[in-house]
Amino acid sequence: MHKITVIRGDGVGPEISDATMRVIEATGVKCEWDFAVIGHEAEKQFGASLPNQTLEKIRASGVALKGPVIIEKMGDKVVISHDDHTQRVYSNVNAALRLELGAYVNVRPLRAFEGVKAHAPKLDVVVIRELTEDLYSGYEHQVGQDAAEAIKITTRRASERAARFAFDYATQRRRRRLSIIHKANVLQLTDGLFLRTAREVAREYPGVKCDDAMIDSCVYQLACNPEGWDALLMPNQYGDIISDLCAGLVGSFGLAPGASFGDDVAIFEAAHGAALDLAGQNKVNPAALILCGAMMLDHLGEIEAAERIRNAVKAVIKEGRAVTQDLGGTAKTTAMTNVIIDHL
């Protein structure tokens, strides 16, 4: 029996979370679902967007399945108080959740599916990004009334930790090539440190071909020759942007799963947002979070069940008879989920 903390989220989050739990249960894997909240729902219940109760539940289970939550543009910072009377300030509740739990790397596998009209029908890449530093660490301050500064932080420790995870991941999943993405020709100290550190780690993994590319060149090549890439390692901000680009190249955000890993915790969440305009309409594509569920089962050692889920999703998308609107069909969320379960 696996105990899994579930954050159903906002918008379409509850619909795709429920779909994912149904699919996982249909594999026969025994799970105990322990529900928790963050964001607006947590504000209502606990008076805080990231309550300690939620953090403790995830720490206890070590695994979270998370639906998307609403992130306001230029919303309030999230302040977390600790027992030692210190406080940490985060740019949003997603960042706060990952960093409070010690997650330091994000993985987004993005692949094209037969049956989907895609810009890159053979794309199969994994985007791995460091999570704790770079511009997305959120350290900003105002300079007078008409200027503001954001601080880009890079440390050897965080870079090495992310690189080692990436090379281990590539080795375990038989990825032949790992490309380090950077802008070290301009950001010679920050991206330069990230690049140098990753190259040092690469020497310990002779079985994985390692190269590097500047971020602008990477974007150009993804547009012109996307099938030329395999696994990509990069700092935080670049990884967020590149993974969204790859989701577009494979044809839908609804095909973009992801997970954030730390030493003691793993959080599985789709790349897309809460999609408030689709909430409650039974229209959203559940595949991204269902594929997150497969990643979660891999993490829990349920390899056979995870592969069955991926094969079922592939089969349903290839058939095209019960897929949602973003994939060219007319099926409802529940109908697509039902057919995926039938294929199990």
C-alpha positions as YAML, in Angstrom:
chain: A
units: angstrom
residues:
- id: 1
  name: MET
  ca: [0.00, 0.00, 0.00]
- id: 2
  name: HIS
  ca: [1.43, 3.37, -1.05]
- id: 3
  name: LYS
  ca: [0.38, 6.46, 0.89]
- id: 4
  name: ILE
  ca: [0.17, 9.41, -1.47]
- id: 5
  name: THR
  ca: [-0.65, 13.00, -0.62]
- id: 6
  name: VAL
  ca: [-3.07, 14.48, -3.16]
- id: 7
  name: ILE
  ca: [-3.48, 18.20, -3.79]
- id: 8
  name: ARG
  ca: [-6.46, 18.40, -6.17]
- id: 9
  name: GLY
  ca: [-5.77, 22.09, -6.90]
- id: 10
  name: ASP
  ca: [-7.85, 24.81, -8.52]
- id: 11
  name: GLY
  ca: [-9.66, 25.24, -11.82]
- id: 12
  name: VAL
  ca: [-9.42, 21.99, -13.78]
- id: 13
  name: GLY
  ca: [-7.20, 20.50, -11.09]
- id: 14
  name: PRO
  ca: [-9.91, 18.46, -9.31]
- id: 15
  name: GLU
  ca: [-11.12, 16.96, -12.60]
- id: 16
  name: ILE
  ca: [-7.71, 15.75, -13.77]
- id: 17
  name: SER
  ca: [-6.66, 14.69, -10.26]
- id: 18
  name: ASP
  ca: [-9.73, 12.50, -9.92]
- id: 19
  name: ALA
  ca: [-9.12, 11.07, -13.42]
- id: 20
  name: THR
  ca: [-5.53, 10.23, -12.51]
- id: 21
  name: MET
  ca: [-6.49, 8.51, -9.27]
- id: 22
  name: ARG
  ca: [-9.07, 6.42, -11.15]
- id: 23
  name: VAL
  ca: [-6.46, 5.32, -13.71]
- id: 24
  name: ILE
  ca: [-3.91, 4.44, -11.04]
- id: 25
  name: GLU
  ca: [-6.49, 2.44, -9.10]
- id: 26
  name: ALA
  ca: [-7.44, 0.61, -12.31]
- id: 27
  name: THR
  ca: [-3.88, -0.77, -12.58]
- id: 28
  name: GLY
  ca: [-4.43, -2.67, -9.35]
- id: 29
  name: VAL
  ca: [-1.75, -0.77, -7.44]
- id: 30
  name: LYS
  ca: [-2.99, -0.20, -3.90]
- id: 31
  name: CYS
  ca: [-2.88, 3.43, -2.81]
- id: 32
  name: GLU
  ca: [-4.07, 5.36, 0.21]
- id: 33
  name: TRP
  ca: [-5.00, 8.88, -0.87]
- id: 34
  name: ASP
  ca: [-4.35, 11.54, 1.76]
- id: 35
  name: PHE
  ca: [-5.83, 14.88, 0.67]
- id: 36
  name: ALA
  ca: [-4.25, 18.27, 1.36]
- id: 37
  name: VAL
  ca: [-4.68, 21.84, 0.13]
- id: 38
  name: ILE
  ca: [-2.59, 24.82, -0.92]
- id: 39
  name: GLY
  ca: [-3.43, 28.15, -2.53]
- id: 40
  name: HIS
  ca: [-6.87, 29.75, -2.34]
- id: 41
  name: GLU
  ca: [-8.54, 26.71, -0.78]
- id: 42
  name: ALA
  ca: [-5.87, 26.61, 1.94]
- id: 43
  name: GLU
  ca: [-6.41, 30.33, 2.58]
- id: 44
  name: LYS
  ca: [-10.09, 29.61, 3.22]
- id: 45
  name: GLN
  ca: [-9.47, 26.65, 5.50]
- id: 46
  name: PHE
  ca: [-6.29, 27.59, 7.33]
- id: 47
  name: GLY
  ca: [-5.67, 31.28, 6.67]
- id: 48
  name: ALA
  ca: [-2.42, 30.51, 4.84]
- id: 49
  name: SER
  ca: [-1.76, 29.56, 1.22]
- id: 50
  name: LEU
  ca: [0.79, 26.92, 2.29]
- id: 51
  name: PRO
  ca: [-0.24, 25.55, 5.70]
- id: 52
  name: ASN
  ca: [2.12, 23.50, 7.83]
- id: 53
  name: GLN
  ca: [-0.43, 20.68, 7.81]
- id: 54
  name: THR
  ca: [0.10, 20.21, 4.07]
- id: 55
  name: LEU
  ca: [3.88, 20.28, 4.33]
- id: 56
  name: GLU
  ca: [3.83, 17.71, 7.14]
- id: 57
  name: LYS
  ca: [1.55, 15.38, 5.17]
- id: 58
  name: ILE
  ca: [3.90, 15.41, 2.17]
- id: 59
  name: ARG
  ca: [6.97, 14.98, 4.35]
- id: 60
  name: ALA
  ca: [5.31, 11.94, 5.94]
- id: 61
  name: SER
  ca: [4.31, 10.29, 2.65]
- id: 62
  name: GLY
  ca: [7.32, 11.45, 0.65]
- id: 63
  name: VAL
  ca: [5.15, 11.60, -2.47]
- id: 64
  name: ALA
  ca: [2.60, 14.14, -3.71]
- id: 65
  name: LEU
  ca: [0.28, 14.11, -6.71]
- id: 66
  name: LYS
  ca: [-0.54, 17.75, -7.35]
- id: 67
  name: GLY
  ca: [-3.12, 19.38, -9.58]
- id: 68
  name: PRO
  ca: [-2.50, 22.93, -10.85]
- id: 69
  name: VAL
  ca: [-3.21, 25.89, -8.59]
- id: 70
  name: ILE
  ca: [-4.01, 29.51, -9.42]
- id: 71
  name: ILE
  ca: [-0.93, 31.73, -9.54]
- id: 72
  name: GLU
  ca: [-1.83, 35.41, -9.69]
- id: 73
  name: LYS
  ca: [0.22, 37.65, -11.97]
- id: 74
  name: MET
  ca: [2.17, 40.01, -9.68]
- id: 75
  name: GLY
  ca: [0.35, 38.50, -6.71]
- id: 76
  name: ASP
  ca: [1.43, 38.68, -3.09]
- id: 77
  name: LYS
  ca: [4.63, 36.99, -1.96]
- id: 78
  name: VAL
  ca: [4.30, 33.84, 0.13]
- id: 79
  name: VAL
  ca: [5.89, 34.14, 3.57]
- id: 80
  name: ILE
  ca: [6.65, 30.97, 5.54]
- id: 81
  name: SER
  ca: [7.52, 31.26, 9.22]
- id: 82
  name: HIS
  ca: [9.69, 28.62, 10.89]
- id: 83
  name: ASP
  ca: [10.03, 27.42, 14.47]
- id: 84
  name: ASP
  ca: [13.39, 29.18, 14.84]
- id: 85
  name: HIS
  ca: [11.56, 32.49, 14.19]
- id: 86
  name: THR
  ca: [13.09, 32.88, 10.74]
- id: 87
  name: GLN
  ca: [11.00, 33.60, 7.67]
- id: 88
  name: ARG
  ca: [11.40, 32.69, 4.02]
- id: 89
  name: VAL
  ca: [9.76, 34.67, 1.25]
- id: 90
  name: TYR
  ca: [8.74, 33.05, -2.05]
- id: 91
  name: SER
  ca: [7.38, 34.48, -5.28]
- id: 92
  name: ASN
  ca: [4.40, 32.11, -5.38]
- id: 93
  name: VAL
  ca: [2.90, 29.09, -3.65]
- id: 94
  name: ASN
  ca: [4.28, 26.58, -6.19]
- id: 95
  name: ALA
  ca: [7.84, 27.73, -5.53]
- id: 96
  name: ALA
  ca: [7.18, 27.77, -1.78]
- id: 97
  name: LEU
  ca: [5.89, 24.19, -1.81]
- id: 98
  name: ARG
  ca: [8.85, 22.81, -3.75]
- id: 99
  name: LEU
  ca: [11.55, 24.66, -1.87]
- id: 100
  name: GLU
  ca: [10.09, 24.18, 1.63]
- id: 101
  name: LEU
  ca: [10.08, 20.44, 0.94]
- id: 102
  name: GLY
  ca: [13.65, 20.44, -0.37]
- id: 103
  name: ALA
  ca: [12.91, 19.74, -4.05]
- id: 104
  name: TYR
  ca: [15.90, 20.91, -6.07]
- id: 105
  name: VAL
  ca: [15.38, 19.60, -9.60]
- id: 106
  name: ASN
  ca: [12.41, 19.48, -11.99]
- id: 107
  name: VAL
  ca: [12.00, 16.88, -14.74]
- id: 108
  name: ARG
  ca: [9.67, 17.24, -17.71]
- id: 109
  name: PRO
  ca: [9.70, 14.43, -20.29]
- id: 110
  name: LEU
  ca: [8.14, 15.67, -23.53]
- id: 111
  name: ARG
  ca: [7.42, 13.37, -26.41]
- id: 112
  name: ALA
  ca: [5.18, 13.42, -29.46]
- id: 113
  name: PHE
  ca: [2.34, 10.90, -29.69]
- id: 114
  name: GLU
  ca: [1.22, 9.18, -32.85]
- id: 115
  name: GLY
  ca: [-2.21, 10.52, -33.76]
- id: 116
  name: VAL
  ca: [-1.52, 14.11, -32.66]
- id: 117
  name: LYS
  ca: [-0.88, 16.85, -35.19]
- id: 118
  name: ALA
  ca: [2.49, 18.06, -33.92]
- id: 119
  name: HIS
  ca: [5.15, 20.48, -35.15]
- id: 120
  name: ALA
  ca: [7.76, 17.89, -34.16]
- id: 121
  name: PRO
  ca: [6.19, 14.43, -34.61]
- id: 122
  name: LYS
  ca: [9.38, 12.60, -33.56]
- id: 123
  name: LEU
  ca: [10.34, 14.75, -30.57]
- id: 124
  name: ASP
  ca: [11.37, 12.81, -27.44]
- id: 125
  name: VAL
  ca: [13.28, 14.98, -24.97]
- id: 126
  name: VAL
  ca: [13.64, 15.34, -21.22]
- id: 127
  name: VAL
  ca: [14.07, 18.85, -19.81]
- id: 128
  name: ILE
  ca: [15.85, 18.84, -16.44]
- id: 129
  name: ARG
  ca: [16.15, 22.14, -14.61]
- id: 130
  name: GLU
  ca: [17.71, 23.23, -11.35]
- id: 131
  name: LEU
  ca: [14.94, 24.55, -9.09]
- id: 132
  name: THR
  ca: [16.43, 26.53, -6.23]
- id: 133
  name: GLU
  ca: [18.45, 29.31, -7.86]
- id: 134
  name: ASP
  ca: [18.73, 31.51, -10.95]
- id: 135
  name: LEU
  ca: [16.35, 34.43, -11.51]
- id: 136
  name: TYR
  ca: [13.40, 32.29, -10.44]
- id: 137
  name: SER
  ca: [14.65, 32.34, -6.86]
- id: 138
  name: GLY
  ca: [12.62, 35.53, -6.68]
- id: 139
  name: TYR
  ca: [15.15, 37.84, -5.02]
- id: 140
  name: GLU
  ca: [14.05, 41.27, -6.24]
- id: 141
  name: HIS
  ca: [14.07, 44.78, -4.90]
- id: 142
  name: GLN
  ca: [12.98, 48.22, -5.96]
- id: 143
  name: VAL
  ca: [15.58, 50.83, -6.90]
- id: 144
  name: GLY
  ca: [13.83, 54.13, -6.41]
- id: 145
  name: GLN
  ca: [10.48, 54.63, -8.12]
- id: 146
  name: ASP
  ca: [11.45, 53.79, -11.69]
- id: 147
  name: ALA
  ca: [13.73, 50.75, -11.55]
- id: 148
  name: ALA
  ca: [13.90, 47.28, -10.05]
- id: 149
  name: GLU
  ca: [16.59, 44.62, -9.80]
- id: 150
  name: ALA
  ca: [16.39, 40.81, -9.76]
- id: 151
  name: ILE
  ca: [19.34, 38.81, -8.46]
- id: 152
  name: LYS
  ca: [20.54, 35.78, -10.44]
- id: 153
  name: ILE
  ca: [22.17, 33.35, -8.03]
- id: 154
  name: THR
  ca: [24.31, 30.37, -9.02]
- id: 155
  name: THR
  ca: [26.26, 28.20, -6.60]
- id: 156
  name: ARG
  ca: [28.56, 25.24, -7.20]
- id: 157
  name: ARG
  ca: [26.62, 23.10, -4.71]
- id: 158
  name: ALA
  ca: [23.23, 23.55, -6.38]
- id: 159
  name: SER
  ca: [24.68, 23.20, -9.88]
- id: 160
  name: GLU
  ca: [26.54, 20.01, -8.98]
- id: 161
  name: ARG
  ca: [23.48, 18.51, -7.29]
- id: 162
  name: ALA
  ca: [21.30, 19.16, -10.34]
- id: 163
  name: ALA
  ca: [23.97, 17.89, -12.74]
- id: 164
  name: ARG
  ca: [24.49, 14.69, -10.81]
- id: 165
  name: PHE
  ca: [20.76, 14.05, -10.78]
- id: 166
  name: ALA
  ca: [20.62, 14.68, -14.54]
- id: 167
  name: PHE
  ca: [23.46, 12.28, -15.34]
- id: 168
  name: ASP
  ca: [22.02, 9.61, -13.04]
- id: 169
  name: TYR
  ca: [18.64, 10.07, -14.72]
- id: 170
  name: ALA
  ca: [20.17, 9.81, -18.20]
- id: 171
  name: THR
  ca: [22.11, 6.69, -17.22]
- id: 172
  name: GLN
  ca: [19.14, 4.90, -15.62]
- id: 173
  name: ARG
  ca: [16.83, 5.66, -18.54]
- id: 174
  name: ARG
  ca: [19.41, 4.94, -21.23]
- id: 175
  name: ARG
  ca: [19.48, 8.45, -22.61]
- id: 176
  name: ARG
  ca: [22.51, 8.60, -24.87]
- id: 177
  name: ARG
  ca: [23.20, 12.32, -24.77]
- id: 178
  name: LEU
  ca: [22.92, 15.11, -22.20]
- id: 179
  name: SER
  ca: [23.21, 18.72, -23.36]
- id: 180
  name: ILE
  ca: [24.00, 21.53, -20.91]
- id: 181
  name: ILE
  ca: [22.09, 24.68, -21.88]
- id: 182
  name: HIS
  ca: [23.45, 28.07, -20.81]
- id: 183
  name: LYS
  ca: [24.39, 31.61, -21.84]
- id: 184
  name: ALA
  ca: [27.96, 31.52, -20.54]
- id: 185
  name: ASN
  ca: [29.31, 33.75, -23.31]
- id: 186
  name: VAL
  ca: [27.46, 36.69, -21.70]
- id: 187
  name: LEU
  ca: [26.74, 35.52, -18.15]
- id: 188
  name: GLN
  ca: [30.29, 34.33, -17.65]
- id: 189
  name: LEU
  ca: [30.20, 34.11, -13.86]
- id: 190
  name: THR
  ca: [26.72, 32.66, -13.21]
- id: 191
  name: ASP
  ca: [26.00, 30.50, -16.25]
- id: 192
  name: GLY
  ca: [29.74, 29.98, -16.55]
- id: 193
  name: LEU
  ca: [29.82, 28.39, -13.09]
- id: 194
  name: PHE
  ca: [26.81, 26.21, -13.95]
- id: 195
  name: LEU
  ca: [28.49, 25.04, -17.17]
- id: 196
  name: ARG
  ca: [31.90, 24.37, -15.60]
- id: 197
  name: THR
  ca: [30.36, 22.45, -12.71]
- id: 198
  name: ALA
  ca: [28.19, 20.30, -14.98]
- id: 199
  name: ARG
  ca: [31.22, 19.51, -17.16]
- id: 200
  name: GLU
  ca: [33.15, 18.38, -14.08]
- id: 201
  name: VAL
  ca: [30.32, 16.03, -13.11]
- id: 202
  name: ALA
  ca: [30.14, 14.75, -16.70]
- id: 203
  name: ARG
  ca: [33.62, 13.24, -16.36]
- id: 204
  name: GLU
  ca: [32.20, 10.73, -13.88]
- id: 205
  name: TYR
  ca: [29.69, 9.45, -16.46]
- id: 206
  name: PRO
  ca: [31.64, 8.32, -19.52]
- id: 207
  name: GLY
  ca: [28.65, 6.35, -20.78]
- id: 208
  name: VAL
  ca: [26.63, 9.51, -21.44]
- id: 209
  name: LYS
  ca: [27.71, 11.77, -24.29]
- id: 210
  name: CYS
  ca: [27.86, 15.34, -22.95]
- id: 211
  name: ASP
  ca: [27.83, 18.56, -24.93]
- id: 212
  name: ASP
  ca: [26.56, 22.08, -24.40]
- id: 213
  name: ALA
  ca: [24.71, 24.80, -26.28]
- id: 214
  name: MET
  ca: [23.76, 28.40, -25.67]
- id: 215
  name: ILE
  ca: [20.11, 28.97, -24.90]
- id: 216
  name: ASP
  ca: [19.43, 31.06, -28.02]
- id: 217
  name: SER
  ca: [21.02, 28.41, -30.23]
- id: 218
  name: CYS
  ca: [19.01, 25.71, -28.45]
- id: 219
  name: VAL
  ca: [15.75, 27.55, -29.12]
- id: 220
  name: TYR
  ca: [16.67, 27.98, -32.79]
- id: 221
  name: GLN
  ca: [17.57, 24.34, -33.19]
- id: 222
  name: LEU
  ca: [14.38, 23.21, -31.42]
- id: 223
  name: ALA
  ca: [12.42, 25.25, -33.96]
- id: 224
  name: CYS
  ca: [14.39, 23.98, -36.97]
- id: 225
  name: ASN
  ca: [15.55, 20.48, -35.99]
- id: 226
  name: PRO
  ca: [13.77, 19.45, -32.79]
- id: 227
  name: GLU
  ca: [14.44, 15.74, -33.15]
- id: 228
  name: GLY
  ca: [18.17, 16.34, -32.70]
- id: 229
  name: TRP
  ca: [17.97, 16.63, -28.89]
- id: 230
  name: ASP
  ca: [17.82, 14.00, -26.15]
- id: 231
  name: ALA
  ca: [18.15, 15.14, -22.50]
- id: 232
  name: LEU
  ca: [18.68, 18.81, -21.61]
- id: 233
  name: LEU
  ca: [20.09, 20.19, -18.34]
- id: 234
  name: MET
  ca: [19.74, 23.89, -17.61]
- id: 235
  name: PRO
  ca: [19.21, 26.58, -14.98]
- id: 236
  name: ASN
  ca: [15.76, 27.29, -13.60]
- id: 237
  name: GLN
  ca: [14.34, 29.99, -15.87]
- id: 238
  name: TYR
  ca: [15.58, 28.53, -19.14]
- id: 239
  name: GLY
  ca: [14.10, 25.15, -18.23]
- id: 240
  name: ASP
  ca: [10.66, 26.54, -17.53]
- id: 241
  name: ILE
  ca: [10.56, 28.30, -20.89]
- id: 242
  name: ILE
  ca: [12.10, 25.49, -22.95]
- id: 243
  name: SER
  ca: [9.75, 22.86, -21.52]
- id: 244
  name: ASP
  ca: [6.75, 25.00, -22.52]
- id: 245
  name: LEU
  ca: [8.19, 25.37, -26.01]
- id: 246
  name: CYS
  ca: [8.55, 21.58, -26.25]
- id: 247
  name: ALA
  ca: [4.95, 21.13, -25.11]
- id: 248
  name: GLY
  ca: [3.92, 23.27, -28.06]
- id: 249
  name: LEU
  ca: [6.12, 21.27, -30.41]
- id: 250
  name: VAL
  ca: [4.45, 17.97, -29.41]
- id: 251
  name: GLY
  ca: [1.01, 19.47, -29.94]
- id: 252
  name: SER
  ca: [-0.53, 20.20, -26.54]
- id: 253
  name: PHE
  ca: [0.14, 21.26, -22.96]
- id: 254
  name: GLY
  ca: [-2.11, 18.32, -22.16]
- id: 255
  name: LEU
  ca: [0.77, 15.97, -23.02]
- id: 256
  name: ALA
  ca: [3.37, 17.57, -20.73]
- id: 257
  name: PRO
  ca: [3.91, 15.77, -17.41]
- id: 258
  name: GLY
  ca: [6.49, 16.75, -14.82]
- id: 259
  name: ALA
  ca: [7.91, 16.10, -11.39]
- id: 260
  name: SER
  ca: [10.07, 17.88, -8.83]
- id: 261
  name: PHE
  ca: [12.53, 15.81, -6.79]
- id: 262
  name: GLY
  ca: [14.42, 16.29, -3.57]
- id: 263
  name: ASP
  ca: [16.35, 13.86, -1.40]
- id: 264
  name: ASP
  ca: [13.25, 12.88, 0.59]
- id: 265
  name: VAL
  ca: [10.28, 14.00, -1.50]
- id: 266
  name: ALA
  ca: [8.83, 13.87, -5.01]
- id: 267
  name: ILE
  ca: [6.01, 16.09, -6.28]
- id: 268
  name: PHE
  ca: [4.28, 15.04, -9.50]
- id: 269
  name: GLU
  ca: [2.49, 17.83, -11.38]
- id: 270
  name: ALA
  ca: [1.55, 18.64, -14.97]
- id: 271
  name: ALA
  ca: [3.24, 21.55, -16.71]
- id: 272
  name: HIS
  ca: [-0.02, 23.34, -17.50]
- id: 273
  name: GLY
  ca: [-1.94, 25.72, -15.26]
- id: 274
  name: ALA
  ca: [-5.37, 25.72, -13.67]
- id: 275
  name: ALA
  ca: [-7.20, 26.76, -16.90]
- id: 276
  name: LEU
  ca: [-10.04, 28.51, -15.12]
- id: 277
  name: ASP
  ca: [-11.85, 29.04, -18.43]
- id: 278
  name: LEU
  ca: [-12.30, 25.25, -18.71]
- id: 279
  name: ALA
  ca: [-13.00, 24.48, -15.05]
- id: 280
  name: GLY
  ca: [-16.06, 22.37, -14.34]
- id: 281
  name: GLN
  ca: [-16.85, 21.77, -18.02]
- id: 282
  name: ASN
  ca: [-15.46, 18.22, -18.29]
- id: 283
  name: LYS
  ca: [-13.42, 19.29, -21.33]
- id: 284
  name: VAL
  ca: [-9.81, 19.32, -20.21]
- id: 285
  name: ASN
  ca: [-7.27, 16.76, -21.41]
- id: 286
  name: PRO
  ca: [-6.32, 14.56, -18.41]
- id: 287
  name: ALA
  ca: [-3.32, 12.92, -20.11]
- id: 288
  name: ALA
  ca: [-0.60, 15.16, -18.66]
- id: 289
  name: LEU
  ca: [-1.47, 14.41, -15.04]
- id: 290
  name: ILE
  ca: [-2.18, 10.75, -15.86]
- id: 291
  name: LEU
  ca: [1.35, 10.58, -17.30]
- id: 292
  name: CYS
  ca: [2.55, 12.22, -14.07]
- id: 293
  name: GLY
  ca: [0.84, 9.32, -12.32]
- id: 294
  name: ALA
  ca: [2.92, 6.92, -14.42]
- id: 295
  name: MET
  ca: [6.07, 8.81, -13.41]
- id: 296
  name: MET
  ca: [4.97, 8.53, -9.80]
- id: 297
  name: LEU
  ca: [4.48, 4.78, -10.10]
- id: 298
  name: ASP
  ca: [7.98, 4.48, -11.59]
- id: 299
  name: HIS
  ca: [9.28, 6.37, -8.56]
- id: 300
  name: LEU
  ca: [7.42, 3.98, -6.24]
- id: 301
  name: GLY
  ca: [8.87, 0.93, -7.96]
- id: 302
  name: GLU
  ca: [5.61, -0.02, -9.73]
- id: 303
  name: ILE
  ca: [7.36, -0.19, -13.11]
- id: 304
  name: GLU
  ca: [4.94, -2.58, -14.84]
- id: 305
  name: ALA
  ca: [1.86, -0.56, -13.87]
- id: 306
  name: ALA
  ca: [3.53, 2.67, -14.99]
- id: 307
  name: GLU
  ca: [4.30, 1.21, -18.41]
- id: 308
  name: ARG
  ca: [0.73, -0.04, -18.76]
- id: 309
  name: ILE
  ca: [-0.56, 3.48, -18.17]
- id: 310
  name: ARG
  ca: [1.79, 4.96, -20.76]
- id: 311
  name: ASN
  ca: [0.81, 2.30, -23.29]
- id: 312
  name: ALA
  ca: [-2.89, 2.91, -22.63]
- id: 313
  name: VAL
  ca: [-2.50, 6.67, -23.12]
- id: 314
  name: LYS
  ca: [-0.53, 6.08, -26.35]
- id: 315
  name: ALA
  ca: [-3.17, 3.70, -27.67]
- id: 316
  name: VAL
  ca: [-6.08, 6.05, -26.96]
- id: 317
  name: ILE
  ca: [-4.33, 9.02, -28.54]
- id: 318
  name: LYS
  ca: [-3.33, 6.98, -31.59]
- id: 319
  name: GLU
  ca: [-6.91, 5.77, -32.10]
- id: 320
  name: GLY
  ca: [-8.20, 9.33, -31.80]
- id: 321
  name: ARG
  ca: [-11.80, 8.27, -31.15]
- id: 322
  name: ALA
  ca: [-12.00, 9.37, -27.53]
- id: 323
  name: VAL
  ca: [-9.68, 12.34, -27.16]
- id: 324
  name: THR
  ca: [-10.34, 15.86, -26.00]
- id: 325
  name: GLN
  ca: [-10.59, 18.98, -28.13]
- id: 326
  name: ASP
  ca: [-6.92, 19.99, -27.87]
- id: 327
  name: LEU
  ca: [-6.02, 16.66, -29.51]
- id: 328
  name: GLY
  ca: [-8.52, 17.10, -32.33]
- id: 329
  name: GLY
  ca: [-11.43, 15.21, -30.79]
- id: 330
  name: THR
  ca: [-14.69, 15.97, -29.02]
- id: 331
  name: ALA
  ca: [-14.52, 13.63, -26.02]
- id: 332
  name: LYS
  ca: [-15.12, 14.77, -22.46]
- id: 333
  name: THR
  ca: [-12.50, 14.37, -19.73]
- id: 334
  name: THR
  ca: [-14.39, 11.48, -18.18]
- id: 335
  name: ALA
  ca: [-14.88, 9.72, -21.53]
- id: 336
  name: MET
  ca: [-11.17, 9.88, -22.37]
- id: 337
  name: THR
  ca: [-10.34, 8.63, -18.88]
- id: 338
  name: ASN
  ca: [-12.80, 5.75, -19.24]
- id: 339
  name: VAL
  ca: [-11.24, 4.62, -22.51]
- id: 340
  name: ILE
  ca: [-7.73, 4.80, -21.04]
- id: 341
  name: ILE
  ca: [-8.95, 2.58, -18.19]
- id: 342
  name: ASP
  ca: [-10.51, 0.18, -20.73]
- id: 343
  name: HIS
  ca: [-7.11, -0.15, -22.39]
- id: 344
  name: LEU
  ca: [-5.53, -1.15, -19.10]
...
